[in-house]
Amino acid sequence: MTLDRYADAVSDLNPGEGSVETAELVVTDDVLVKVFVLGPGGEISPHEHADATNVFHVIEGEPTVIRDEEAETLAAPAVVLNERGAIHGARNETDGRVVITASLCPLP
């Protein structure tokens, strides 16, 4: 038995071109941590959380991260803070896969 929730959750995720697959890593009363695996051309559509802070952790690959009017390509490992109300998302413009975890707290 291991304390790690990442390896098992990601092992079965293999999105095709233009797709995104997700799994929940941690769900409690006050935090949600999800993993997003983006295939080539996959995208987490820009969105916002008015009542929660969202933090992206780039685990694998080189996603283009969007926050408000900015877009920046980052290489793993990287951490991106998305304050409450910030419009944020990510897209995979590479031929490989991208893995991002997103932590959301507090939960609305």
N, C-alpha and C positions, 0 to 999 in steps of 0.2 A: 504494500500500500504506500502511496506517495501523497504528499501534501499538494503537489503540483496539479492544477486543474487545466493547464494549457495543452500539454502534449496530447492527451486523450481527446480533447475537444476539437483540436485542429487536424488530427490524423485522418479523419474521414471527409474533410472539406477539400474539394478539388473542383472549383468552378471553371466552366468553360469560358470561351471568349465572350466578353460583354456581360459576364455574370458576376454576382456576388453571393457568397454563402456565409452564413453567420451561425454562431453558437453562443449561448449564455455561459459565462465562466463563473460569475458570482451574482446572486440575487438575494438581497436582504431588504429589511425595511427602509434602509437609508442609502444604499448604493447598488448600482447595476454595473457590471463589467461584462462587455460583449466582445467577441472576436469577429472581425470581418476579414474574409479572404476574398480578394478581388482578382479575378482572372484578367488577362489582357483586355483593355477597353472597359473594364468594370468600373462602376461608380457608386459611391455613397452620395446620393443627391443632396445638394445644399439644403439645410434645414436649421431650425433654431430650437433651443430649450429656454423659454422665458424664465423659468423658475429653478434652473439647475445649471451647474458648471459641468462642462464636458472636457475630458482630457484624452487626446489621442496619444497612443504609444505606438510608434512605427517599429514593428518587430522584424519585418523582412521586406526587402525590395525598396523601390524608390517611388513612392506615390507623389502625386501633385496634390497638395493640401490647400483647400480653399477656406479662407476666413474673411467674412465681409467682402471687401473689394479686392483682397489680395489673393494671389495664388503663388505657391512656392513648391518646387520639387525638392524633396528631402530624401536622404538616404538613411536606412536603419543603422543604428538605433537613433531615434529622435522622439521628442516629447513636445506636443503642441497643446497649449492651454486655450480653450474656447470659453470665454467668460459667458455668464448668463446673457441671453439675448443675442449673442453673436451668431451670425449665419455661418455655418461651417459644413464642410463635406470633403470628399477626397475622390480622386480618380486615378486609375492605373493607365498610364500612357506608354508602358513598356511591354515587352514580349514575355516577361516572366510574371510570376504572381506577386502580389503585395499582401502583407498581413499587418493589420492594425487592430489593437485593442482600444476600446473606448470605455472610459469610466464616467459614469453619470451620477452626480450627487449634489444636493440631496434629491431623493426621488420625489416627484410631485405628488 
